[in-house]
């Protein structure tokens, strides 16, 4: 079980953006547990003067929260850039997040 948590922690860390990869934005990620539901990422748009910041704080700690966060991140990555810029995406994403939280 301990080895599984270490592996899950490494996988979750690999999902995070490279530290200070965006000019003028500094980042620091400190997890309370080995894995959890806290997460952040940057979203690139066609307009290089815009950047999206994805922040996730799924309630609870541990593997279940980390898994839901990974699902949310994968969902965002699936969206083509032109869809990410559409204001209707926020409400669609919120509905998916609420559905995922029903599993906790």
N, C-alpha and C positions, 0 to 999 in steps of 0.2 A: 504494500500500500504506500509506503514512504517513497519508493522508487517511482510509482505512478504519479504522485504529487510533484516530485521533482521534474519529471518529464512534462507534466501538464504546465508547470511554471515556465519551463523553457519554451514550450510551444506558445503560451500566452505572450511571453516577452518578445517572441519573434513577430507577433502581430503588431507590436507597437512601432511607430515610425522611428527612424534613426534619430537619435537625440540631436536637437538643433539642426535638423535638416531643412527647415524653412527659415529663410533670412528674416531677421528681426523678431523671431519667436524662439524663446528658450523653453525647454521642457524638463520636467523632473517627475518621474513616476516612482512612487514608493508604495508598495502593496502591504496591507496589514497582514494578510495571510499569504501563503505560497501562491494561491490562485484566488480569483474573486471576480466580481462584477464591475469593477472600476476599470475604465478604459478611455483612451482618446485616440484620435487620428485626424489627419488633415485630408481635405477633399479638394482636388484640383478642378478648376473650371476652365472653359475656353478663354475667358477674359483673364489674362495673367495678373490683373490688378485685384482680383477677387480670390479669396480662399475660404473654404468651409472648414469649420472646426467641429468635429464629432466628439461629444463627451457622453459617456455612458456610465450610469451608476445604478446597476441592477441591485435591487434589495437583496440582502443576505450575503453570505460569504461562501467560498468554496467552489467546488466543481460545477454545481448546478448554475450558479450565477455566472461563472466564467463561460459555460457553454452557451447560455442565452446571449451574453455579450458577443461571443464569436458569431452566432447566428445573425445578430444585428449588423455586425461589421460586414459579414459576407453579403447581406442584403443590400447595404449601401454600395458596396463595390460592384454589384451586378448592374446598378443603374448606369445607363450611358450618361455622358456628361450633359447632354441637352436636357435630359430628364431631371438630373440633379438641380438644374437651374430653374425648374418649374415650381412655382409656389405650392401647387397641389400635392407635391411629393411629401411635404411635411405632414399633412394630415394622413396620407396613406401610410407613411412610416410610423406615425403615432398609433394607428390601428394595429399594425403588425406587432409593435412593441407591447401593446396592451394584451394581445393574444398570447405572446410569448410569456408574459408575466403570470398568466393564469396557471402555468406549470409549477410555479414556486409555492 
